[in-house]
């Protein structure tokens, strides 16, 4: 591979690889940067699935606490690994003299230090706003401290990348007029939905008199709004016995807990849990569905799943919230209050108006093709580095 663009240290404080938003985006980032001619070292945690990406050297820090999984959001385990990442990044920066250091989220201060030690440029990438993870008072104190650190990294970075316009606006306020680049996510997979595989998936799921599939994709973390999905199921089934709900995501323990809840409400038989699905299988599963659910209402960053949904060309039912409106409006989705009743009513409306559902799905795919996708993502991401290179060469 050509080294004309130089060495790049990419620091990810999330498990790699794991099937959720940030790890999926990070995989896209490093793959595109490697394809563009950078020599990429990905410094990451010792947990997650093994994933090989051509041109990318994956470096994992030691598993000093013997962790097998990490919770989403701040935790004591994450704090320990951040310290380990700090020492590993400093050691690599001194030895490798990277031209660029690209750090994500809470790895921002680690990346800033590594860039200074290496004498390179620092790119800070923001995937969420601290308000997305608010909860108890201890967590709120942690997130307030993290917000202060994040502001410092934004001010000192040579380039700032945000995953949505809402986060970009917040960063621009901190950066005092300097340009922050908003780069929307890409879908979980480069695979296009296959009609034959979608038909097979649909036939396997539908049972008896069932004829409609309503699907949710994502983790069971509270901020995702997943409780709304389960609470609306009994309401919908009371009116439409031909509906089957499909849940993609969740651990075995989380799934069993939800099954117990559903059994108590006599709707367990109407729900299929698919667990964590391979990103390359996801496009076909989404294409097999009639309605795709996005109940997340908090924060300002758009859920990555919306890219998968738009690509699938199926009707989207989403919470009417600022994060979702970054990508969606009434011309390509049904937007409803983030409540069980709101989602139940929205689901029934779409089920009862097949023509409108199909029209929304087609319109969403058209917007995706025109405004998003891999080519646009590549152009914007590599453009950030080209702009920095121009500043270096002046």
Secondary structure, DSSP 4 states (H G I P E B T S, - for coil): ---TT-EEEEE--S-SS-SSHHHHHHHHHHHHHHHTT-EEEEEE-S-S-----TTEEEEE---TT--S---SS--HHHHHHHHHHHHHHHHHHHHH--SEEEEEGGGHHHHHHHHHHHT-EEEEEE---GGGG--SHHHHHHHHHHHHHHHHHHHH-SEEEESSHHHHHHHHHHTTT---EE-----S-SPPPPHHHHHHHHHHH--TT--EEEEEES---GGGTHHHHHHHHHHHHHH-TTEEEEEE---HHHHHHHHHHHHHTT-GGGEEEEESPPHHHHHHHHHT-SEEEE---SSSSPPTHHHHHHHHT-EEEEE--HHHHTT--TTTSEEE-SSHHHHHHHHHHHHH-HHHHHHHHHHHHHHHHHH-SHHHHHHHHHHHHHHHHHHHH-
